Amino acid sequence: MTVDEFRAEQEWLGASYGTEYELPPNWPEAKWRLRTNFAAAGTGGLILWPVFGATNQLLGGLALLVLTVWLVRKGRPPWVTAVPMVFMLAMTGWAIVELARTFVGGPDGGGRPGLLAISVVMLAMEVWIVIEAGVLVVRGSRSGGLAGGSSGG
């Protein structure tokens, strides 16, 4: 899409809003508000993007964790997934801690408590799931096999 096409589409969108909401033909204040609202929506996306990215990376690390436990359970070499899993979970944990630090209110009081809470919950769940997987592997190795047996494929 070229700049001219974008501008034409923006003008058409503004005109259609004016018709839909029965605004006067020349409604510069309403156009300004409409553009400001679109710009503000873009800013909110930029605030949420790092949290989305950390969540996505955490999901990848946890998928590797599941595969690592499965490999241990089947008696196959787990290092194939364990090495990238450790890296992914460590880097993701570090990123979540850094995100949480940015969401804490500074001296100007500009904190984001909702995103801070999400970051803390994500970090707590990551630690909890890693501990649970470790306990499962340790219990399985002590008893000679992991819970659930090794039947099936």
C-alpha positions in Angstrom: 0.0 0.0 0.0 1.4 3.4 -1.0 1.2 6.5 1.1 -1.4 8.0 -1.3 -3.5 4.9 -1.0 -3.2 5.0 2.8 -4.2 8.6 2.9 -7.2 8.0 0.6 -8.3 5.1 2.8 -7.9 7.3 5.9 -10.0 10.1 4.4 -12.7 7.6 3.3 -12.7 6.1 6.8 -13.1 9.6 8.3 -15.9 10.5 5.9 -17.7 7.3 6.6 -17.5 7.9 10.4 -18.8 11.4 9.8 -21.8 10.1 7.8 -22.5 7.3 10.3 -22.5 9.6 13.3 -24.3 12.5 11.5 -21.4 14.9 11.9 -21.3 18.2 10.0 -19.5 18.0 6.6 -16.5 19.9 7.9 -15.7 18.3 11.3 -12.0 18.9 12.0 -12.3 18.4 15.7 -13.9 15.0 15.3 -11.2 14.0 12.7 -8.5 15.0 15.2 -10.1 12.9 17.9 -10.4 10.0 15.6 -6.7 10.2 14.6 -5.7 10.6 18.3 -7.6 7.5 19.3 -6.0 5.4 16.6 -2.6 6.7 17.7 -3.3 5.9 21.3 -4.3 2.4 20.4 -0.9 1.9 18.7 0.9 3.0 21.9 -1.0 0.5 24.0 0.1 -2.3 21.7 3.7 -1.2 22.1 3.3 -1.5 25.9 1.9 -5.0 25.7 4.2 -6.3 23.1 7.1 -7.2 25.4 4.7 -9.1 27.7 3.4 -11.0 24.7 6.9 -11.8 23.6 8.0 -13.1 27.0 4.8 -15.2 27.2 5.6 -16.7 23.8 9.2 -17.5 24.7 8.0 -19.0 28.0 5.6 -21.3 26.1 8.5 -22.4 23.9 10.7 -23.2 26.9 7.9 -25.1 28.6 7.3 -27.1 25.5 10.9 -28.1 25.6 10.5 -29.0 29.2 7.7 -31.3 28.4 9.7 -32.9 25.6 12.7 -33.3 28.0 10.6 -35.1 30.6 9.2 -37.3 27.9 12.7 -38.2 26.7 13.8 -39.0 30.2 10.7 -41.1 30.6 11.4 -43.1 27.5 15.0 -43.6 28.4 16.4 -41.6 25.5 19.1 -39.0 25.8 17.4 -35.8 27.1 20.2 -33.4 26.3 18.8 -32.8 22.8 16.0 -30.8 24.3 17.4 -30.1 27.8 20.2 -27.8 26.6 17.9 -25.4 24.6 15.3 -25.7 27.4 17.7 -24.5 30.0 18.8 -21.6 27.8 15.2 -20.6 26.9 13.9 -20.8 30.4 16.8 -18.9 31.9 16.7 -16.1 29.3 12.9 -15.9 29.5 13.0 -15.8 33.3 15.6 -13.0 33.1 13.4 -11.1 30.6 10.4 -11.4 32.8 12.3 -10.1 35.8 13.5 -7.1 33.7 9.9 -6.5 32.5 8.7 -6.5 36.1 11.4 -4.0 37.0 10.2 -1.7 34.3 6.6 -2.0 35.4 7.3 -1.0 39.0 6.4 2.6 39.7 9.4 4.9 39.8 9.8 8.2 41.6 7.3 9.8 39.2 4.7 7.2 40.1 4.5 5.9 36.5 4.1 2.2 37.3 1.9 -0.3 35.6 0.5 -2.5 38.4 -1.6 -4.7 36.1 1.4 -5.6 33.9 3.6 -6.0 37.0 1.1 -8.6 38.4 1.0 -10.5 35.1 4.8 -10.6 35.0 5.1 -11.8 38.6 2.5 -14.5 38.0 4.3 -15.6 34.8 7.6 -15.9 36.7 6.0 -17.7 39.6 4.3 -20.2 37.3 7.6 -20.8 35.4 9.4 -21.6 38.6 6.6 -23.8 39.8 6.4 -25.9 36.6 10.2 -26.3 36.5 10.2 -27.5 40.1 7.3 -29.9 39.4 9.1 -31.3 36.4 12.3 -31.7 38.4 10.4 -33.5 41.2 8.8 -35.8 38.6 12.2 -36.7 37.1 13.9 -37.3 40.5 11.0 -39.4 41.8 11.0 -41.5 38.6 14.7 -42.1 38.7 14.6 -43.2 42.4 11.8 -45.6 41.8 13.2 -47.1 38.7 10.7 -45.6 36.4 8.6 -42.5 36.0 4.9 -42.3 36.9 2.7 -43.6 34.1 5.2 -46.3 32.9 6.8 -46.4 29.6 4.1 -48.2 27.6 2.9 -46.7 24.3 4.7 -44.6 21.8 
